[in-house]
Amino acid sequence: MNFTERTVSSKEIFKGKIIEVKVDTVELPNGLGQQTRELVFHPGGISVLAITDEDKVILERQFRKPLEKMIYEVPAGKLEEGEYSNLENAVLRELEEETDYHASHLKKIHEFYVSPGISNEVNILFEARGLTKVQNAKPADIGELIEVIEMTFDEVQKLIAQGEIQDAKTLIALQYWELIRLRSK
């Protein structure tokens, strides 16, 4: 069966620094008529499961305006122009800007779509090890206020059980951390 939707028309609603919003009219397959699709286009981002030599994970707490609250997250950020060709540089940049850490070893874990029903945003998750504190770290982005926290596996599991960690990319990263810990036993 054919599930492909053909775009009949597309209207740009908003174009900002980070996202673009369009409303598309699509022709449904097999003569099922037309529908409207509200779409958000995003350049994509990276996220980092940063694990210290002491087997602690680096998490951040920051205020997220859409949620109107502080949340726990792994270090992450938007991919800048041209960074798709060198994702490792993007990972190192974000890790240093947000946490003042540098990693000597990076491993790509997985690529996933953040919300495929409405957006093309992809997130690329990396594992970072061999962490060292950077003396003259790159400055954080203006307006980015971040609390950096090192947590043990048990502390993270407690926060998850209490419903304190709600960010999807962070939950994916922490589940991966649990898997690699189980495999190493």
ROKE-590974 format. One line per 10 residues: for each residue z, x negated, y of C-alpha. Coordinates in nm, 3 decimals, always signed. Each point is the difference from the previous one (the first is absolute). Example, Ala and Ser with C-alpha at 12.3 -4.5 7.8 and 13.67 -1.06 7.14 Angstrom:
BEGIN
+0.780 -1.230 -0.450 | -0.066 -0.137 +0.344
This chain:
BEGIN
+0.000 +0.000 +0.000 | -0.080 -0.121 +0.353 | +0.302 -0.012 +0.234 | -0.162 -0.183 +0.293 | +0.020 +0.168 +0.341 | -0.295 -0.051 +0.236 | +0.087 -0.037 +0.370 | -0.185 +0.260 +0.208 | +0.155 -0.094 +0.336 | +0.269 -0.226 +0.138
+0.191 +0.026 +0.327 | +0.218 -0.277 +0.141 | +0.327 +0.149 +0.127 | +0.193 -0.314 +0.091 | -0.052 -0.376 -0.003 | +0.304 -0.216 +0.068 | +0.104 -0.361 -0.054 | +0.095 +0.060 -0.362 | -0.148 +0.326 -0.126 | -0.306 +0.216 +0.043
+0.009 +0.375 -0.071 | -0.309 +0.201 -0.093 | -0.070 +0.353 -0.115 | -0.285 +0.018 -0.250 | -0.180 +0.304 -0.133 | -0.099 -0.060 -0.361 | -0.226 +0.175 -0.247 | +0.186 +0.054 -0.325 | -0.179 -0.086 -0.324 | -0.176 +0.256 -0.216
-0.060 +0.248 +0.284 | +0.368 +0.079 +0.060 | -0.045 +0.016 +0.380 | +0.138 -0.205 +0.286 | +0.349 -0.121 +0.089 | +0.160 -0.188 +0.288 | +0.169 -0.335 -0.063 | +0.242 -0.160 +0.247 | -0.024 -0.376 -0.047 | +0.201 -0.299 +0.122
-0.166 -0.343 -0.006 | +0.223 -0.308 -0.002 | -0.088 -0.372 -0.031 | +0.244 -0.046 -0.289 | +0.305 -0.213 -0.039 | +0.194 -0.243 -0.212 | +0.353 +0.019 -0.134 | +0.215 -0.279 -0.140 | +0.253 -0.007 -0.281 | +0.178 -0.314 +0.119
+0.243 -0.139 -0.259 | +0.238 -0.286 +0.079 | +0.090 -0.286 -0.236 | +0.334 +0.183 -0.047 | -0.193 +0.304 -0.135 | +0.064 +0.213 +0.306 | -0.263 +0.211 +0.169 | -0.068 -0.004 +0.374 | +0.009 +0.351 +0.147 | -0.022 +0.124 +0.355
+0.162 +0.290 +0.177 | -0.178 +0.142 +0.300 | -0.028 +0.321 +0.195 | -0.312 +0.200 -0.083 | -0.088 +0.248 +0.274 | -0.190 +0.252 -0.220 | +0.313 +0.031 -0.215 | +0.249 -0.030 +0.288 | +0.224 -0.228 -0.206 | +0.061 -0.350 -0.132
-0.154 -0.080 -0.339 | -0.007 -0.287 -0.248 | -0.336 -0.167 -0.058 | -0.151 -0.314 -0.145 | -0.167 -0.218 +0.265 | -0.341 +0.147 +0.077 | -0.264 +0.031 +0.265 | -0.347 +0.104 +0.102 | -0.293 -0.222 -0.088 | -0.153 -0.153 +0.310
-0.374 -0.041 +0.060 | -0.144 -0.245 -0.253 | +0.312 -0.031 -0.216 | -0.157 +0.170 -0.305 | -0.174 -0.330 -0.073 | +0.335 -0.184 -0.014 | +0.278 +0.236 -0.098 | +0.241 -0.286 -0.064 | -0.007 -0.092 +0.370 | +0.087 +0.361 +0.088
+0.291 -0.003 -0.244 | +0.136 -0.329 +0.135 | -0.043 +0.119 +0.360 | +0.186 +0.329 -0.057 | +0.276 -0.163 -0.204 | +0.062 -0.260 +0.270 | -0.028 +0.241 +0.295 | +0.235 +0.256 -0.150 | +0.250 -0.205 -0.204 | -0.024 -0.367 +0.112
-0.083 -0.099 -0.360 | -0.293 -0.201 -0.133 | -0.112 +0.028 -0.364 | -0.145 -0.289 -0.201 | -0.128 +0.228 -0.277 | -0.185 +0.333 +0.034 | -0.128 +0.227 -0.273 | -0.204 +0.315 +0.053 | +0.163 +0.284 -0.191 | -0.204 +0.311 +0.068
-0.211 +0.199 +0.247 | +0.077 +0.367 +0.049 | -0.098 +0.287 +0.228 | +0.285 +0.122 +0.217 | -0.103 +0.367 +0.035 | -0.350 +0.051 -0.149 | -0.010 +0.372 +0.071 | -0.033 -0.063 +0.374 | -0.040 -0.374 +0.059 | -0.198 -0.304 -0.111
+0.300 -0.227 +0.067 | +0.044 -0.261 -0.271 | +0.309 -0.215 -0.044 | -0.014 -0.333 -0.181 | +0.331 -0.105 -0.153 | +0.085 -0.369 -0.049 | +0.289 -0.180 -0.163 | +0.134 -0.293 +0.205 | +0.220 -0.277 -0.138 | +0.109 -0.347 +0.103
+0.146 +0.140 +0.320 | +0.125 -0.228 +0.276 | +0.135 +0.090 +0.343 | -0.238 -0.093 +0.281 | +0.154 -0.175 +0.301 | -0.257 +0.100 +0.263 | -0.121 +0.325 -0.149 | -0.283 +0.201 +0.145 | +0.131 +0.264 +0.239 | +0.023 +0.357 -0.124
-0.237 +0.255 +0.147 | +0.119 +0.145 +0.331 | +0.213 +0.306 -0.064 | +0.070 -0.094 -0.362 | +0.377 +0.000 -0.049 | +0.084 -0.095 -0.357 | +0.321 -0.070 -0.189 | -0.070 -0.244 -0.287 | +0.220 +0.039 -0.310 | +0.023 -0.197 -0.325
+0.100 +0.225 -0.290 | +0.077 -0.050 -0.367 | -0.171 +0.203 -0.269 | +0.317 +0.206 -0.056 | +0.035 +0.073 +0.373 | -0.360 +0.118 +0.015 | +0.044 +0.220 -0.308 | +0.307 +0.160 +0.157 | -0.193 +0.080 +0.320 | -0.286 +0.151 -0.202
+0.244 +0.214 -0.204 | +0.160 +0.123 +0.324 | -0.341 +0.095 +0.142 | +0.032 -0.257 +0.278 | -0.335 -0.168 -0.072 | -0.275 +0.254 +0.066 | -0.303 -0.207 +0.099 | -0.274 +0.015 -0.266 | -0.128 -0.359 +0.031 | +0.357 -0.125 -0.024
+0.075 +0.210 -0.307 | -0.320 -0.130 -0.165 | +0.097 -0.360 +0.081 | +0.355 +0.045 -0.128 | -0.120 +0.164 -0.322 | -0.225 -0.303 -0.053 | +0.304 -0.226 +0.057 | +0.187 +0.196 -0.267 | -0.294 -0.039 -0.243 | -0.023 -0.377 +0.044
+0.378 -0.030 -0.045 | -0.019 +0.202 -0.325 | -0.292 -0.210 -0.129 | +0.186 -0.325 +0.067 | +0.298 +0.102 -0.218
